[in-house]
Amino acid sequence: MKKYVIYIICKMINMVSPLIHSPIFYEITARCSDLKIKPAIRPGNKFPRFIRGLITALIICAAAAPSYAIGISINMRFGYSPHAGGTMSSEWQAANLGVYDGLNGINRSSDAFDVSTVEVPIGITGALDLMFYGEVFYFKTGIWSLYTVSGGTGKTIDPAETELVSAEYSQWSVDVPVTIGVNLVYWGESRIYMGCGFAFAYGMSTMTFSSASAAYDHSAVFPGYAIPLVAELGCEYMTGDHTSVGCGIRYMYGKSAIIEKSSDSAVVDFSGYIFTMSASYHFRPGGPK
């Protein structure tokens, strides 16, 4: 049974590895270099080596965990974040638009212009994770991704109220969480779990502004990484001997260091709530006990 668990872990790793070493990152690096941005990941830097070391440690843990775990769950999760990306403030917005708190200050009213509210970005998320659980405690890791699909766009006015300015905010991220917690089973058919830990997260925030006169034309991409804290709470209901459905909530708190350009700077904020639905498959190492 152990070899099948290791095989599943390796498949999950193969999903992450192309992201870390893909041409996309190197293209971003080249563009960041042209714009004098400090990129979060560069070819040959220590971050990918750190992730590879972490993955190796997780493989070792995964190989040992079945020996001690009563059960193992493979979980697929889908959900949404009602507010992704934090406030998305930046130095350029403060200097040129007089907006010091990003999404919290970008909206302005006007009788002379047809403004529209810039709503907070809403993100969708997908995840694949493994939970090793015992009578009381559990250990869980996996891969989560988030992409904003709604909100973040609208029209405001400049500080002098002489021109309409279009604004667009978006963000995507991927993270590898590591959590431990308490796993409680009721009546042999339902489970409640709660835990906390941290995640290794990488993301990219994009902020774009434009106006008819081009005086407020500006676009910036901020790639960054962080190790945010994670808290989670969820429940599951068994639909068969090995399958269950469930729901959960996850909160992540943390943001990257300041990412600077020649005329702009910002952070990538990974903080926010995620609400999910899940489908799971459960099995026991070595068969029923």
C-alpha positions as CSV (number, residue, x, y, z in Angstrom):
1,M,0.0,0.0,0.0
2,K,2.9,2.3,0.8
3,K,4.1,2.3,-2.8
4,Y,0.7,3.5,-4.0
5,V,0.7,6.4,-1.6
6,I,4.2,7.4,-2.7
7,Y,3.1,7.1,-6.3
8,I,0.2,9.5,-5.6
9,I,2.5,12.0,-3.9
10,C,4.9,11.9,-6.8
11,K,2.1,12.6,-9.2
12,M,1.2,15.7,-7.1
13,I,4.8,16.8,-7.2
14,N,4.9,16.5,-10.9
15,M,2.0,18.9,-11.1
16,V,4.0,21.5,-9.1
17,S,7.4,21.1,-10.6
18,P,6.5,22.4,-14.1
19,L,5.2,25.6,-12.4
20,I,8.5,26.2,-10.6
21,H,10.7,25.5,-13.6
22,S,8.4,26.4,-16.5
23,P,9.4,28.8,-19.3
24,I,6.6,31.1,-18.0
25,F,8.7,31.9,-14.9
26,Y,11.8,32.5,-17.0
27,E,9.8,34.8,-19.3
28,I,8.5,36.7,-16.3
29,T,12.1,36.9,-15.0
30,A,13.3,38.4,-18.3
31,R,10.5,41.0,-18.3
32,C,11.1,41.8,-14.6
33,S,14.7,42.4,-15.4
34,D,13.9,44.8,-18.2
35,L,11.5,46.7,-15.8
36,K,14.0,46.5,-12.9
37,I,11.5,44.4,-10.8
38,K,12.8,42.2,-8.1
39,P,11.4,38.8,-9.2
40,A,10.3,36.3,-6.6
41,I,11.8,33.3,-8.5
42,R,14.8,33.4,-10.7
43,P,16.7,30.6,-12.5
44,G,19.2,29.1,-10.1
45,N,18.1,30.9,-7.0
46,K,17.5,29.2,-3.6
47,F,13.7,29.2,-3.7
48,P,13.3,26.3,-6.1
49,R,16.0,24.3,-4.3
50,F,14.2,25.0,-1.0
51,I,10.9,23.7,-2.5
52,R,12.7,20.6,-3.8
53,G,14.1,20.0,-0.3
54,L,10.6,20.4,1.2
55,I,9.1,18.0,-1.4
56,T,11.8,15.4,-0.5
57,A,10.9,15.7,3.1
58,L,7.2,15.3,2.4
59,I,8.0,12.1,0.4
60,I,9.8,10.7,3.4
61,C,6.9,11.6,5.6
62,A,4.4,10.1,3.2
63,A,6.4,6.8,3.1
64,A,6.4,6.6,6.9
65,A,2.8,7.9,7.5
66,P,0.9,4.8,6.4
67,S,2.8,2.8,9.1
68,Y,1.2,5.0,11.8
69,A,-2.0,6.2,10.2
70,I,-5.3,4.4,10.7
71,G,-6.6,5.9,7.4
72,I,-5.6,7.9,4.4
73,S,-7.9,10.3,2.5
74,I,-7.5,11.6,-1.1
75,N,-9.5,14.8,-1.4
76,M,-10.6,16.9,-4.4
77,R,-11.8,20.3,-3.5
78,F,-13.5,23.1,-5.4
79,G,-14.6,26.4,-4.1
80,Y,-14.4,30.2,-4.1
81,S,-12.8,33.1,-2.3
82,P,-15.2,36.1,-1.7
83,H,-12.2,38.5,-1.6
84,A,-9.0,37.5,-3.2
85,G,-5.8,39.6,-3.3
86,G,-6.2,41.9,-0.2
87,T,-6.5,45.6,-0.8
88,M,-4.1,45.6,-3.9
89,S,-2.6,49.0,-3.0
90,S,0.5,50.3,-4.7
91,E,2.9,53.2,-4.8
92,W,1.7,54.4,-8.2
93,Q,-2.0,54.6,-7.1
94,A,-1.0,56.7,-4.0
95,A,1.2,59.1,-6.0
96,N,-1.0,59.6,-9.1
97,L,-4.6,58.8,-8.0
98,G,-4.4,59.8,-4.4
99,V,-5.5,56.3,-3.5
100,Y,-3.6,55.0,-0.5
101,D,-5.6,51.9,0.3
102,G,-6.2,50.3,-3.1
103,L,-9.6,48.7,-3.4
104,N,-10.8,50.4,-0.2
105,G,-10.2,53.9,-1.7
106,I,-10.4,53.6,-5.5
107,N,-14.2,54.2,-5.8
108,R,-15.3,57.8,-6.1
109,S,-18.7,59.3,-6.9
110,S,-19.2,61.9,-9.6
111,D,-22.2,63.7,-11.2
112,A,-20.2,64.6,-14.3
113,F,-18.8,61.2,-15.2
114,D,-20.3,57.7,-15.6
115,V,-18.3,56.0,-12.9
116,S,-18.8,52.3,-12.0
117,T,-18.0,50.5,-8.7
118,V,-14.8,48.5,-8.6
119,E,-15.9,45.4,-6.8
120,V,-13.5,43.2,-4.8
121,P,-12.0,40.4,-7.0
122,I,-13.7,37.0,-6.5
123,G,-11.6,33.9,-7.0
124,I,-12.3,30.3,-7.8
125,T,-10.1,27.6,-6.3
126,G,-9.2,23.9,-6.9
127,A,-7.2,21.6,-4.7
128,L,-5.9,18.1,-4.4
129,D,-4.7,16.9,-1.0
130,L,-3.8,13.9,1.1
131,M,-4.8,13.5,4.7
132,F,-3.2,10.9,7.0
133,Y,-5.4,10.5,10.1
134,G,-5.4,8.5,13.3
135,E,-7.9,8.2,16.1
136,V,-7.5,11.9,17.0
137,F,-4.9,13.7,15.0
138,Y,-4.2,14.2,11.3
139,F,-1.5,15.5,9.0
140,K,-2.5,17.0,5.6
141,T,-0.7,18.4,2.6
142,G,-1.5,19.0,-1.1
143,I,-1.7,21.6,-3.9
144,W,-4.1,24.5,-4.0
145,S,-4.6,27.1,-6.7
146,L,-6.7,30.3,-6.9
147,Y,-7.6,32.5,-9.9
148,T,-9.8,35.6,-9.8
149,V,-12.6,35.4,-12.3
150,S,-15.0,38.2,-11.3
151,G,-14.9,41.7,-9.9
152,G,-11.8,43.9,-9.8
153,T,-12.9,46.1,-12.7
154,G,-14.6,49.5,-12.9
155,K,-14.3,53.2,-13.5
156,T,-13.3,56.0,-11.2
157,I,-12.2,59.6,-11.6
158,D,-8.8,61.3,-11.1
159,P,-8.1,63.4,-8.0
160,A,-8.9,66.6,-9.8
161,E,-12.2,65.1,-11.0
162,T,-11.5,66.0,-14.6
163,E,-11.1,62.6,-16.2
164,L,-12.5,59.1,-16.1
165,V,-10.0,56.4,-15.2
166,S,-10.6,52.7,-15.8
167,A,-9.1,50.3,-13.2
168,E,-8.6,46.5,-13.3
169,Y,-7.2,44.3,-10.6
170,S,-6.6,40.5,-10.8
171,Q,-4.5,37.8,-9.1
172,W,-3.6,34.2,-9.3
173,S,-1.7,32.0,-6.8
174,V,-0.6,28.4,-6.1
175,D,0.3,27.1,-2.7
176,V,1.5,23.9,-0.9
177,P,0.0,23.8,2.6
178,V,1.2,21.7,5.5
179,T,-1.3,21.4,8.3
180,I,-1.9,19.3,11.4
181,G,-5.0,19.1,13.6
182,V,-7.7,17.2,15.4
183,N,-9.9,14.7,13.5
184,L,-13.2,13.7,15.3
185,V,-15.4,10.9,13.9
186,Y,-19.1,10.7,14.9
187,W,-21.4,7.6,14.6
188,G,-19.0,6.1,12.2
189,E,-20.4,8.1,9.3
190,S,-19.4,11.7,9.7
191,R,-16.2,13.6,10.6
192,I,-15.2,17.0,11.8
193,Y,-11.7,18.2,11.5
194,M,-9.9,21.4,12.4
195,G,-6.3,22.3,12.2
196,C,-3.6,24.9,11.4
197,G,-0.2,25.2,9.8
198,F,1.5,27.1,7.1
199,A,1.8,27.1,3.3
200,F,4.5,27.8,0.7
201,A,2.7,30.2,-1.7
202,Y,3.5,31.9,-5.0
203,G,1.3,34.4,-6.7
204,M,1.0,37.3,-9.2
205,S,-1.0,40.5,-8.8
206,T,-1.8,42.6,-11.9
207,M,-3.0,46.2,-11.7
208,T,-4.0,48.1,-14.9
209,F,-5.2,51.7,-15.3
210,S,-6.1,53.7,-18.4
211,S,-7.7,57.0,-19.3
212,A,-8.7,58.8,-22.5
213,S,-5.8,61.2,-22.4
214,A,-3.3,58.5,-21.5
215,A,-2.3,60.6,-18.5
216,Y,-3.2,57.8,-16.2
217,D,-2.2,54.8,-18.4
218,H,-0.3,52.4,-16.2
219,S,0.1,48.6,-15.9
220,A,2.1,46.6,-13.3
221,V,2.6,43.0,-12.6
222,F,3.9,41.9,-9.2
223,P,5.1,38.3,-8.8
224,G,5.9,37.3,-5.2
225,Y,6.0,34.5,-2.7
226,A,5.5,34.1,1.0
227,I,4.9,31.5,3.8
228,P,1.5,32.4,5.1
229,L,-0.3,30.9,8.1
230,V,-3.2,28.5,7.5
231,A,-6.3,27.6,9.6
232,E,-8.9,25.2,8.4
233,L,-12.2,23.7,9.5
234,G,-14.3,21.1,7.7
235,C,-16.8,18.2,7.9
236,E,-17.4,15.1,5.8
237,Y,-20.3,12.6,5.5
238,M,-19.7,9.1,4.3
239,T,-21.6,8.1,1.2
240,G,-20.1,4.6,1.0
241,D,-17.5,2.4,2.6
242,H,-14.7,4.4,1.0
243,T,-16.2,7.6,-0.3
244,S,-17.5,10.8,1.3
245,V,-18.6,14.4,0.4
246,G,-17.9,17.4,2.6
247,C,-17.5,21.1,2.9
248,G,-14.9,23.3,4.6
249,I,-13.5,26.7,5.2
250,R,-9.8,27.8,5.0
251,Y,-8.2,31.0,6.1
252,M,-4.8,32.0,5.0
253,Y,-2.8,35.0,6.4
254,G,0.3,36.4,4.9
255,K,1.8,38.4,2.1
256,S,5.0,38.8,0.2
257,A,7.8,41.3,0.8
258,I,7.5,44.6,-1.0
259,I,8.1,44.1,-4.7
260,E,9.7,47.2,-6.3
261,K,9.8,48.7,-9.7
262,S,11.4,52.0,-10.9
263,S,8.1,53.8,-10.5
264,D,5.9,51.4,-8.5
265,S,5.9,49.0,-5.6
266,A,3.3,46.6,-4.0
267,V,3.0,43.3,-2.3
268,V,1.2,40.1,-3.2
269,D,-1.4,39.4,-0.5
270,F,-2.4,35.8,0.0
271,S,-4.8,36.5,2.9
272,G,-8.4,35.6,2.7
273,Y,-11.1,33.0,3.2
274,I,-11.8,30.1,0.9
275,F,-15.1,28.1,1.1
276,T,-15.0,24.6,-0.5
277,M,-16.9,21.5,-1.4
278,S,-15.1,18.2,-1.5
279,A,-15.3,14.6,-2.7
280,S,-13.0,12.1,-1.0
281,Y,-11.8,8.5,-1.2
282,H,-10.6,6.8,1.9
283,F,-8.6,3.6,2.5
284,R,-6.6,2.0,5.3
285,P,-3.0,0.9,4.9
286,G,-2.8,-2.9,5.0
287,G,-6.6,-3.2,4.8
288,P,-9.3,-3.0,7.5
289,K,-8.2,-3.0,11.1
